[in-house]
Amino acid sequence: MPIYEFRCEDCGERFEKLCFSPRDEKEAHCPRCGSHRVRREFSTFACGFGGGGSFGFGSCGTGGHGFGFG
């Protein structure tokens, strides 16, 4: 179940919506002004490796390749 990011074409509000089906995406509306003229934005994602609450990116790991795993 992806969370999509949208931008309202009427008021410029940016918001997220959990979409269970393609129909949910088509029925998205702006929470600020109620407009259905919304556009899905490109968004980034994050993924984690291993445990300990650290994603391992941003510093050299024990493997010496900078990803912190291995």
TIKEZA-615413 format. One record per residue (C-alpha): residue number from 1; x, y, z. Coordinates in Angstrom, 1 decimal. Example, Ala and Ser with C-alpha at 12.3 -4.5 7.8 and 13.67 -1.06 7.14 Angstrom:
TIKEZA-615413
+-----+--------+--------+--------+
: num :      x :      y :      z :
+-----+--------+--------+--------+
:   1 :   12.3 :   -4.5 :    7.8 :
:   2 :   13.7 :   -1.1 :    7.1 :
+-----+--------+--------+--------+
//
This chain:
TIKEZA-615413
+-----+--------+--------+--------+
: num :      x :      y :      z :
+-----+--------+--------+--------+
:   1 :    0.0 :    0.0 :    0.0 :
:   2 :    1.9 :    3.0 :   -1.2 :
:   3 :    1.8 :    6.5 :    0.3 :
:   4 :    1.7 :    9.0 :   -2.6 :
:   5 :    2.5 :   12.7 :   -2.4 :
:   6 :    0.2 :   15.1 :   -4.1 :
:   7 :    0.1 :   18.8 :   -4.9 :
:   8 :   -3.1 :   20.8 :   -5.3 :
:   9 :   -3.1 :   22.7 :   -8.6 :
:  10 :   -5.5 :   25.3 :   -7.1 :
:  11 :   -3.9 :   26.3 :   -3.8 :
:  12 :   -0.5 :   24.6 :   -4.0 :
:  13 :   -1.0 :   22.5 :   -0.8 :
:  14 :    1.3 :   19.4 :   -0.7 :
:  15 :   -0.1 :   16.4 :    1.1 :
:  16 :    0.3 :   12.6 :    1.4 :
:  17 :   -2.4 :   10.0 :    0.8 :
:  18 :   -2.4 :    6.2 :    1.5 :
:  19 :   -3.8 :    4.6 :   -1.6 :
:  20 :   -5.2 :    1.1 :   -1.3 :
:  21 :   -6.2 :    1.0 :   -5.0 :
:  22 :   -5.9 :    3.0 :   -8.2 :
:  23 :   -9.4 :    4.4 :   -7.4 :
:  24 :   -8.2 :    5.9 :   -4.2 :
:  25 :   -5.5 :    7.8 :   -6.2 :
:  26 :   -8.1 :    9.1 :   -8.7 :
:  27 :  -10.4 :   10.3 :   -5.8 :
:  28 :   -7.7 :   12.2 :   -4.0 :
:  29 :   -8.6 :   15.8 :   -3.1 :
:  30 :   -6.9 :   18.6 :   -1.3 :
:  31 :   -7.3 :   18.7 :    2.4 :
:  32 :   -7.0 :   22.5 :    2.5 :
:  33 :   -9.4 :   23.7 :   -0.3 :
:  34 :  -11.2 :   20.4 :   -1.3 :
:  35 :  -10.2 :   20.7 :   -4.9 :
:  36 :   -9.9 :   17.5 :   -6.9 :
:  37 :   -7.4 :   19.1 :   -9.2 :
:  38 :   -4.4 :   17.4 :   -7.6 :
:  39 :   -1.3 :   16.1 :   -9.2 :
:  40 :    0.9 :   13.2 :   -7.9 :
:  41 :    4.4 :   14.4 :   -7.2 :
:  42 :    7.6 :   12.5 :   -7.5 :
:  43 :    8.8 :   11.4 :   -4.1 :
:  44 :   11.8 :    9.8 :   -2.5 :
:  45 :   11.9 :    6.6 :   -0.4 :
:  46 :   14.1 :    5.2 :    2.3 :
:  47 :   15.1 :    1.7 :    3.0 :
:  48 :   16.9 :    0.2 :    5.9 :
:  49 :   19.3 :   -2.6 :    6.3 :
:  50 :   19.8 :   -4.7 :    9.4 :
:  51 :   18.9 :   -3.8 :   12.9 :
:  52 :   20.0 :   -1.3 :   15.5 :
:  53 :   17.9 :    1.6 :   14.2 :
:  54 :   20.6 :    2.8 :   11.8 :
:  55 :   20.3 :    2.8 :    8.0 :
:  56 :   24.1 :    2.7 :    7.7 :
:  57 :   24.4 :    5.4 :    5.0 :
:  58 :   26.5 :    8.4 :    5.6 :
:  59 :   29.6 :    6.8 :    7.2 :
:  60 :   32.0 :    4.1 :    6.4 :
:  61 :   30.9 :    0.7 :    7.6 :
:  62 :   33.1 :   -2.2 :    8.6 :
:  63 :   33.3 :   -3.4 :    5.0 :
:  64 :   35.0 :   -0.1 :    4.0 :
:  65 :   32.5 :    0.5 :    1.1 :
:  66 :   30.6 :    3.3 :    2.9 :
:  67 :   27.3 :    1.6 :    3.3 :
:  68 :   27.7 :    0.2 :    6.8 :
:  69 :   26.6 :   -3.3 :    6.1 :
:  70 :   29.2 :   -6.1 :    6.0 :
+-----+--------+--------+--------+
//
